[in-house]
Amino acid sequence: MDRTDRRQKDRTRYSERMDVVELHSVSFGHPGRPRILDNLTLNVRAGEVLALVGSSGAGKTTVLKLVNRLLLPDAGDVIVQGKNTREWDAIQLRRSAGYVIQEVGLFPHLTIAENVAVVPRLEGWSRDRIAARVRELLELIGLEPAIYAGRWPDELSGGQRQRAGVARALAADPPVLLMDEPFGALDPITRRQLQNHFRGIQTRLGKAVILVTHDMAEAMALGDRIGVMQNGRLVWSGPSREILESDHPLVRQFVESVTPLRTHTEMPE
């Protein structure tokens, strides 16, 4: 067994015994308004991608905000790496959970290398360690360091900026990766390329990932499991292959929107 196979086997064993993120009977809302989340329970294991699908307002992004303690639940518990988010230092929790959003959010006054280095610098890494990590991640996401490290965000294409956003989220090697419509603003060809590239990165790194998307094709392409949300509740959850067999009306609507129907094992590399 070579080193890559051994690492993959170790990650598989770890994922079988470890829930990195857990939500137990979680509710959240604003006073005088309907609840955004209503008694929601879910979990994400190490090495697993959970894709959350649902219409706007279903509560998907609120789940991400609860996981990195931008919000605290009104009821129930959010557990990250075995610790309730109420007990976490908010800053340390957010540094242990990479966040990738549709708008990328790169700092325009920093170069690409400086953007990637933000969290390691805040964590007090040495200059040499930061430089090595930046090179490693730019190579991982397909941006040649010699070409792109010194460029400014507005000198990159949308797809390149999105790649840089993924690198920044991974910079301090967080165990959790939160992705909110990360490829939604891209053209279809670039979107497919980055989806395939992300699958390769995830296979290598084995993060616990929560991916929020409106796109069932993307959920099926990237998710090991899919959760379908409606009105703050999880109406269906299971392995991505099994969603094709669901007879839930909302799930069928999402599934029938995918043409042609493909599972993540059928997506081209």
C-alpha positions in Angstrom: 0.0 0.0 0.0 1.5 3.4 -1.0 1.5 6.5 1.2 -1.5 8.0 -0.6 -3.6 4.9 -0.2 -2.6 4.7 3.4 -3.6 8.3 4.1 -7.0 7.6 2.4 -7.5 4.5 4.5 -6.7 6.4 7.7 -9.2 9.1 6.7 -11.8 6.5 6.1 -11.3 4.9 9.5 -11.4 8.4 11.1 -14.6 9.4 9.3 -16.3 6.2 10.5 -15.8 7.1 14.2 -15.8 10.9 14.3 -18.6 13.5 13.9 -16.8 16.8 13.4 -20.0 18.9 13.3 -23.3 18.0 15.0 -26.6 19.9 15.3 -29.0 18.5 17.9 -32.6 19.7 17.9 -31.5 23.2 16.9 -34.0 26.0 16.5 -33.3 29.6 15.6 -35.3 32.7 14.7 -35.9 36.3 15.2 -38.6 37.7 17.6 -42.0 38.1 16.0 -41.0 36.1 12.9 -41.4 32.5 11.9 -38.4 30.3 12.9 -35.6 30.1 10.4 -34.6 26.6 11.8 -37.0 24.4 13.6 -35.7 21.4 15.6 -33.0 20.6 13.1 -30.6 17.6 13.7 -27.7 16.7 11.4 -24.1 15.7 11.5 -21.0 15.7 9.3 -18.1 13.3 9.7 -14.4 13.9 8.9 -13.8 13.4 5.2 -17.5 13.8 4.3 -19.2 16.5 2.1 -22.8 17.2 3.3 -24.6 19.2 0.6 -27.6 21.2 1.8 -30.2 21.9 -0.8 -33.3 24.0 -0.6 -35.1 27.1 -1.8 -34.2 30.6 -0.6 -35.2 31.0 3.0 -35.0 27.3 3.8 -32.3 28.0 6.5 -29.2 26.6 4.7 -26.9 29.6 5.3 -28.2 29.9 8.9 -26.7 26.4 9.5 -23.3 27.7 8.4 -23.6 30.8 10.6 -24.4 28.6 13.6 -21.5 26.3 13.0 -18.9 29.1 13.1 -20.8 31.0 15.9 -21.9 34.0 13.9 -25.2 33.0 15.5 -26.1 31.0 18.6 -29.2 28.7 18.7 -32.3 29.6 20.6 -32.7 25.9 21.5 -30.6 22.8 21.0 -26.8 22.4 20.7 -24.3 23.0 17.9 -21.2 20.9 18.5 -17.9 21.4 16.6 -15.0 19.0 17.2 -16.7 17.7 20.3 -17.3 21.1 21.9 -20.4 23.2 22.1 -20.2 26.5 20.2 -21.3 28.3 23.3 -18.1 27.2 25.0 -15.8 28.0 22.0 -13.9 31.3 21.8 -15.6 32.7 18.8 -12.4 33.9 17.0 -10.7 30.5 17.5 -13.7 28.7 16.3 -13.9 30.7 13.1 -10.2 30.2 12.4 -10.8 26.4 12.7 -13.6 26.5 10.1 -12.7 27.7 6.6 -15.5 29.8 4.9 -15.9 30.0 1.2 -18.7 32.3 -0.2 -20.0 33.1 -3.6 -18.7 36.6 -3.7 -15.2 35.3 -2.7 -14.5 38.2 -0.3 -10.8 38.6 -1.1 -9.3 41.8 0.4 -8.7 44.1 -2.6 -5.7 45.9 -1.0 -3.8 42.6 -0.5 -2.1 40.4 -3.1 -3.2 36.9 -3.6 -0.4 35.5 -1.5 -1.3 38.0 1.3 -4.9 37.1 1.1 -4.1 33.4 1.5 -1.8 34.2 4.4 -4.3 36.1 6.5 -5.2 33.5 9.0 -1.8 31.9 9.4 -0.4 35.4 10.1 -3.1 36.0 12.7 -2.1 32.6 14.2 1.5 33.7 14.6 3.1 31.4 12.0 6.7 32.2 11.1 7.4 33.9 7.8 9.0 30.9 6.2 6.1 28.6 7.3 3.6 31.0 5.8 5.5 31.3 2.5 5.7 27.5 2.2 2.0 27.1 3.0 1.0 29.8 0.4 3.1 28.1 -2.3 1.6 24.7 -1.4 -2.0 25.9 -1.6 -1.6 28.0 -4.8 -0.2 24.9 -6.4 -3.0 22.8 -5.0 -5.7 25.0 -6.5 -4.0 25.3 -9.8 -2.6 28.9 -9.6 1.1 28.9 -10.4 2.7 30.8 -7.4 5.4 32.5 -9.6 2.6 34.0 -11.7 -0.3 34.6 -9.3 1.1 35.1 -5.8 1.9 38.8 -6.4 -1.2 39.7 -8.3 -4.1 41.7 -7.0 -7.6 40.2 -6.8 -8.9 42.5 -9.6 -6.3 41.1 -12.0 -7.8 37.6 -11.8 -10.8 36.1 -13.5 -13.9 35.1 -11.5 -12.8 31.5 -11.5 -9.3 32.3 -10.4 -10.6 34.5 -7.5 -12.8 31.7 -6.4 -9.8 29.3 -6.4 -7.9 31.9 -4.3 -10.9 32.0 -1.9 -10.7 28.2 -1.4 -6.9 28.5 -0.8 -7.5 31.2 1.9 -10.2 29.0 3.6 -7.7 26.1 3.7 -4.7 28.1 4.8 -4.6 27.1 8.4 -5.6 23.5 7.6 -9.0 23.8 9.3 -10.9 20.5 10.0 -14.2 22.1 8.9 -14.9 23.8 5.5 -18.1 25.8 5.1 -19.1 26.6 1.5 -22.0 28.9 0.7 -22.9 28.8 -3.0 -19.1 28.9 -3.7 -19.5 28.4 -7.5 -22.9 30.0 -8.1 -21.6 33.2 -9.8 -19.5 31.4 -12.4 -20.2 30.5 -16.0 -21.2 26.8 -16.5 -17.8 25.7 -17.9 -15.8 27.3 -15.2 -18.2 26.1 -12.6 -17.8 22.5 -13.7 -14.0 22.8 -13.8 -13.9 24.1 -10.3 -16.3 21.4 -9.0 -14.1 18.7 -10.4 -11.0 20.4 -9.0 -12.7 20.7 -5.6 -13.4 17.0 -5.6 -9.8 16.2 -6.1 -8.8 18.6 -3.3 -11.3 17.0 -1.0 -10.1 13.5 -1.8 -6.6 14.6 -0.8 -7.4 16.6 2.3 -10.5 14.9 3.7 -12.2 17.8 5.4 -15.6 17.8 7.0 -17.5 20.0 4.5 -20.9 21.6 4.6 -21.8 22.8 1.1 -24.9 25.0 0.6 -26.3 25.1 -2.9 -29.6 25.7 -4.8 -28.3 23.4 -7.5 -29.2 19.7 -7.2 -26.7 18.8 -9.9 -23.9 20.3 -7.9 -25.2 18.6 -4.7 -25.1 15.2 -6.5 -21.7 15.9 -8.0 -20.0 16.9 -4.8 -22.0 15.6 -1.9 -21.4 12.3 -0.2 -24.7 12.9 1.5 -27.5 15.4 0.6 -29.9 17.1 3.0 -33.0 18.8 1.5 -34.3 21.6 3.7 -37.7 23.3 3.7 -39.0 25.9 6.2 -36.1 25.3 8.6 -36.5 21.5 8.7 -34.6 18.7 7.1 -37.2 16.9 5.0 -34.8 14.3 3.5 -31.3 13.2 4.2 -29.2 10.4 2.8 -26.4 9.2 0.4 -26.5 11.1 -2.8 -27.3 8.0 -4.9 -30.4 7.3 -2.9 -32.0 10.7 -3.5 -33.1 9.5 -7.0 -35.4 7.0 -5.3 -37.1 9.5 -2.9 -40.8 10.0 -3.4 -40.9 13.2 -1.3 -42.6 15.9 -3.4 -40.0 18.6 -2.8 -37.1 16.2 -3.3 -38.7 15.1 -6.6 -38.9 18.7 -7.8 -35.2 19.2 -7.2 -34.3 15.8 -8.7 -36.4 16.4 -11.8 -34.6 19.7 -12.4 -31.4 17.9 -13.1 -30.9 17.0 -16.8 -29.4 14.6 -17.4 -29.6 12.9 -14.0 -26.1 12.0 -12.8 -24.7 10.9 -9.5 -21.3 12.1 -8.3 -19.7 8.9 -9.4 -20.8 9.6 -13.0 -19.5 13.1 -13.3 -16.5 13.5 -15.6 -13.1 14.2 -14.2 
